[in-house]
Amino acid sequence: MRLLNFSHPLTNSQISQVENLTQLKIETVRDVRVQFDITQEFVPQVVKMVEELAISSEEWQTEAWLLVLPSLNYISTILLAELHGRIGRFPTIIRLRPGANTLVNSFEVAEIISLDGVRNAARTRR
């Protein structure tokens, strides 16, 4: 399983939580810097960000991907559309939440969400 992190760096504990929830080993974690110019259009910036990952078409379509999405909703939405086009389906995402009863701000893995599973289930409700 390959993890693309478009958010804050993940801790070893968070990666372990993901592995426990998925029952899969995370082979690689790539932290992707998301720094956008808000005065410019977002679509070209998302395309450039994805291109700079230098992931082949074959890799996109054959590897198992987990994503931690960027926090800005517009960028996340465009990124999901771009990746759907490259992967051929929606990816699986990791949702983080604030840790319970912590003195410092920390986050834990809340759930793993198969967006393709969400889409397929929604098709039955047409």
Phi and psi in degrees as a GROMACS rama.xvg file:
@    title "Ramachandran Plot"
@    xaxis  label "Phi"
@    yaxis  label "Psi"
@TYPE xy
-112.311  135.962  ARG-2
-114.923  126.177  LEU-3
-107.599  118.987  LEU-4
-108.545  109.691  ASN-5
-99.2973  23.3076  PHE-6
-132.268  -154.257  SER-7
-67.6652  151.331  HIS-8
-54.7461  142.138  PRO-9
-88.0956  146.846  LEU-10
-85.3966  164.324  THR-11
-59.6331  -36.1637  ASN-12
-63.3005  -43.0819  SER-13
-65.1617  -40.4024  GLN-14
-63.8756  -40.2502  ILE-15
-62.9388  -40.1912  SER-16
-60.8128  -42.6032  GLN-17
-62.2825  -45.6694  VAL-18
-62.6446  -38.483  GLU-19
-65.8586  -41.6937  ASN-20
-70.4462  -37.2777  LEU-21
-90.5319  -17.0542  THR-22
58.9593  29.1245  GLN-23
-129.253  150.415  LEU-24
-83.527  130.921  LYS-25
-80.0188  113.205  ILE-26
-78.36  -43.439  GLU-27
-141.274  145.871  THR-28
-122.604  122.122  VAL-29
-113.805  118.47  ARG-30
-86.0929  122.798  ASP-31
-108.549  125.056  VAL-32
-75.3438  124.239  ARG-33
-113.964  95.9898  VAL-34
-130.653  102.104  GLN-35
-106.594  149.703  PHE-36
-88.1568  108.788  ASP-37
-71.5973  -7.55162  ILE-38
-88.9736  -5.96155  THR-39
-112.821  162.498  GLN-40
-63.7871  142.283  GLU-41
-81.1987  -34.1582  PHE-42
-56.9725  -51.3183  VAL-43
-61.5099  -31.6221  PRO-44
-70.3286  -37.1245  GLN-45
-66.3004  -46.0028  VAL-46
-58.2935  -45.2478  VAL-47
-61.4222  -43.7011  LYS-48
-60.5189  -43.6674  MET-49
-69.2785  -42.0393  VAL-50
-58.9848  -39.7235  GLU-51
-67.0417  -13.2566  GLU-52
-70.576  -20.6433  LEU-53
54.2763  46.1566  ALA-54
-101.001  128.286  ILE-55
-71.7421  160.768  SER-56
-58.2638  -40.7379  SER-57
-63.6471  -43.1323  GLU-58
-62.1551  -45.5497  GLU-59
-55.4561  -41.5868  TRP-60
-85.2298  -18.5178  GLN-61
-113.338  -18.1916  THR-62
-87.5942  156.083  GLU-63
-89.6954  126.041  ALA-64
-117.222  137.735  TRP-65
-120.07  140.129  LEU-66
-125.373  141.373  LEU-67
-105.683  114.915  VAL-68
-75.5746  155.361  LEU-69
-63.2887  154.284  PRO-70
-75.5519  -25.541  SER-71
-77.869  119.27  LEU-72
-58.7451  -36.8332  ASN-73
-64.0415  -44.1287  TYR-74
-65.743  -42.6924  ILE-75
-60.6682  -42.9412  SER-76
-65.1125  -45.4837  THR-77
-64.7687  -41.8257  ILE-78
-59.7979  -43.7936  LEU-79
-62.9222  -40.7072  LEU-80
-64.1206  -44.2872  ALA-81
-61.5691  -45.8293  GLU-82
-70.6422  -34.1452  LEU-83
-58.7789  -42.1593  HIS-84
-63.851  -36.9494  GLY-85
-81.2902  -38.4132  ARG-86
-86.0687  -32.302  ILE-87
94.1839  3.46363  GLY-88
-162.327  170.762  ARG-89
-77.6793  145.548  PHE-90
-80.7836  175.146  PRO-91
-97.3577  137.484  THR-92
-118.903  160.061  ILE-93
-109.241  127.308  ILE-94
-103.259  127.008  ARG-95
-102.386  154.188  LEU-96
-140.402  158.278  ARG-97
-60.7051  140.221  PRO-98
-67.9504  147.362  GLY-99
-80.2364  139.298  ALA-100
52.1397  46.7386  ASN-101
-110.705  145.704  THR-102
-78.6424  -28.7156  LEU-103
-113.724  155.849  VAL-104
-64.4779  117.131  ASN-105
-141.554  157.4  SER-106
-124.84  148.641  PHE-107
-124.845  162.245  GLU-108
-75.944  121.657  VAL-109
-88.4891  -44.9971  ALA-110
-166.838  161.493  GLU-111
-108.852  125.644  ILE-112
-119.574  118.079  ILE-113
-82.169  104.161  SER-114
-66.1122  -30.7938  LEU-115
-67.3282  -36.8459  ASP-116
-64.0797  -39.7306  GLY-117
-61.6847  -45.9525  VAL-118
-61.0127  -47.6015  ARG-119
-62.4728  -40.1188  ASN-120
-65.734  -38.7238  ALA-121
-64.9053  -31.5582  ALA-122
-62.2622  -26.9169  ARG-123
-76.327  -11.3379  THR-124
-103.277  16.1306  ARG-125
